């Protein structure tokens, strides 16, 4: 494909890909993509998308590609990839855009390898081996982060995680706080809007429904609970929480799941809602009046 160009018949420009030519032709046809939040308009949809992030508080767009960053330092590092700054390996012809990548590559020349004991593969980093081992332990783990060693069951969780590497932040317009996930910002805004979840059995109130649910368990006589920071779930035992975290990311050994399943079998379960208790007395308290309240809160 070297040397093949697609010239524009309306100006002197030419392009290496036909798709780029088609996009360029829109500028001659007067097709624009207007911003609904200000008076600016753009000849390409991707430029509009990049511009919209300036309204969301993201202030450092790359002027050479569609990426954008919340911190100037992240942008400066990214710009090196466009400027052709390379870190060459002194032992082979390869070169890298980031110094950290060069250091990782040098491990190969030093002979440092981490072999997999279940297949012939080996890795230059221990973290990469750990990620690879997950593919042997559980076929459900399908989405791996190329930037670090984490992996996820759900594609959506991977996308949220990738935002932390891109430096994308969602700022609160009412205070200096910012968040890496849009959902966290929405929950935070409830505090500014005065939205509170009140306990019907005492004077306490909470900014999140999950916190109220957890608080209500104390009235039911349940022991101290463990709350998941990624969703509204909570658990009687810490080991249950650790196992649950597997659904968000694969950071817990899978044999722990089997141990937890055996532990859950001895808990006392409410047959109407599925909630489990550490003693028959706590289950009886729940059945004598608090079950209906819990179901009502769950449906809010």
N, C-alpha and C positions, 0 to 999 in steps of 0.2 A: 504493500500500500504506500510505500515511500514515494514522495513526489507527486501524488495525485492531489489536485486542487479543484475546488468547486468555485468558479468565479461568479461574482455578482454582475448581472448584465445591466445594472443601473448605476454602478459606481466602480471604483478601481479595486475594491476589496475582494479577497478570495479566502477560502476556508478549506481546512483539511477534512472536514466532515460535512456531509450533505445536510444533516440536522442543524448545524450551526448556520449554514447558508439560509435555510428556511426561516430560522429565527431572525436572522438579519433582514430578510426581505420584508418582515412586518414593519420595520422602521420606515421603509419606503411607502408602504401602503397606509401609513398613518394610524395603525392600530395601536391603541394605548391602554394601559391598565391603571386606572385611577385609584388613589388612596382614599378610602372613605373617611379617614380621620384628619386629612389636611388637603391642600390644593395640589399636591404633587401627583404626577402620573409617570408611567414608565413604559418603555417599549417591550420589555420582557416580564413575564409573570414572576420569574425568580427574583428579579430586581425589586418588584413590589413586595414579595415575601420578606426579603432582607430588610427593606425599608420599614415594614410594619413592626419589626422588633425594636426599632428606635422609639416607638410609642410605648412599648412595654418596658422600657428602661434599659434595654441592651444597647450600648453606645459605641461599640468598637467593631464596625463591619470591615471585612476585608474587601478592598477595592479591586481585587484580582479574581475573586471567586465568590460564590454565594454564602460562604461561612461568615459567622459573626461571633463576637466574644464579649463577655461582661467585664473582663479585665484587660488592660492595655498590655500587660506582660504576656498574656496568652496570645494576643494578636501578634506581638512582636516575634514570638517563637514560631507561630504559624507562618509569618511572612518569609522566614528563612527558606521555606520549601519553594517559594516562588522565585526568590533571588538567586537560587542555585548554589547557596552556601552548603558545602558538603564536608563531611568528616571522613577522610579516606582511611582505609585499613592499610597498615604498613606491611601486612603479610599476604595480601591478595588484592585483586583489582577492585573489590567492592568499596563503595562509599555510602555515607548515610547523611540524612538531613538533620538528625539530632544526635548529640554527643552520647546520650544514654543508649541509643540503638547501637552505636559503635562499640560501647563497652560490653553490651550483651553479645554482640557478634564475636568479640575477641575471645570469649569463653570457648568458642568452638576450636580456635587455634591452640588454646591451652589444654585441650583434651578433656575439659570438664563436661561430663555428660551424665544425665540422670535417666537410666534405662527403665522402661516399663516391664514389670515382671509378668505381665499377662499377654504381651504381644512384642514383636521385634522393634518397636519404635523406641527412640531415646530423645532426650531434650536437653537443651543447653541451660535451661532455667528450671529450678525445682518447682516454681509456681506453675509453669506450663505442664509439667508432669502431673501435678495435682489436678489440674483442669482436665487433662486427658484421662486420668483414672476414673473420673465421673462417668465417662462414656461406657466404661465397663460395668460400673456399679448400678447404673439406673438409666434405662433407655428413655425415661421421660425428660431427662435433662438435655435440651436441644439447642439452647441459645447461649453462646459463649461470647464474652467481651474480648475483642481483639487487643484492647489496650492494657488490660490487667488480667488477673487470674480468675475473676468471678464468672459464674455461669448461672443461668436462670431457667425455670420451667416455662415461664410465659414470655412471649415476645414483647408484650407491653412493659413488663418489668425490666427487660433489657434496654428498651428505649429510654425509660426513665433514668436508668443507671448511666447511659451514655451521655445524658445531659450534664452529669457531674464532671465528665472529662472535657466536654466542650466549654465548660464555664458558664453555661446558660443559667441565669438567675431570674426569679420572678419577684420584683420588688413590691413592697407594700407602699401604697401612696399616702398612707396616714401615719407611718412611723419609719425609722431607718432600717427596719428588718427586711431581709430578702430570703428567698427560699429556692431550693434546687428543683422542687416539684410544684406544679400548679395546684395540686390538691392540698398541699400544705399551706399555700397562700390562702386558699378559700377558707380553710378551717381557721386560720389566724384572723381573717377579716371578721369572723363572727364575734371576736372579742371587742373589736371597734364598734360593731353594730349593736352591741348590747344583747345579742342573742345568748340566752342562758338556759340551761336545762336544770330545773329545780327538783330537789328531792321532796317527795310528798310526805316523807316520814320524819324529816328534820329540817333545819334551816339552811342547810348547805345547798349551793348551786354550782354548776360546772359549765365550762365553755364548750365541751364536747359531749355528745351523747354517750360515747364509749366510757368516758370517765364517770358519768352518772351510773351506767350499768355496773361498772366495777364497784362503785360506792355502795350500791344497793345490795351487793352480795354480803357486805359487812353486816347489814341489817338481817340478812338471812342466816347469819351465823357461819358463813363460809370463811375458811382461813384466808390469809393474805394471798391475793391473786397476782398473776404475772400478765402484764398487758403487752400486746404486740404493737410496736411503733409503726408498722406498715399498714395495719388495718384495724378494725374494731374488735378483733378477737381477744379473749383473755382466758387464762387457764389457772387451775388450782395448783398444779405442780410446775416447777421451773422446767423440768424435763419435757413436759408437754409443750411448753412454749418453744423450746429449742427444736423439737421435732416439727412444730408448725412452721418455723422459719424456713424449713426446706422448701415450702411452697413459694417463698419469695426469692431465695437464692440458696445455692447448694453449699452451705458452709458447715453443715453438721454431718458427722459420719452416719451412714445409712443404717448401721446396725443398731443405733440408738432408737430408731423408729420401732424396731421389734420389741425392744425393752419397754418402750412407752406403751405399746399396744397391750402388753401383758399387765402393765400397771393400770391402764384404763379399765381393764376387765373387772377389777376388784372394786371400782368406784360404784357409788349408789346413784343410779340414773333415774331421772324423771321420765316416765313413759309418755308424757304428753308433749314435752318440749325438747327432751334430749339432754338437758343440763345435768351434769354429774356432780356429786357431792362426796366429801371425804368421810362422812359418817351417816348412819341411818337417821340420827336425830336431826341433822341439817336438812336431809331430804324431807322429813316430816314437817319441819318448819316451812319449807318451801311450798309443800302441797297444801298447807293450812292457810292459804291467803296470798302468798307472794308469787305464785305461778302466774296468775292472771295479770298482775302488774308487770312482770317480766315480759310476757307475750305482747302486752300493749306497747311497752317501750321498744321492743324489737321491730314493731311495725311502723314506728314513727319515721 
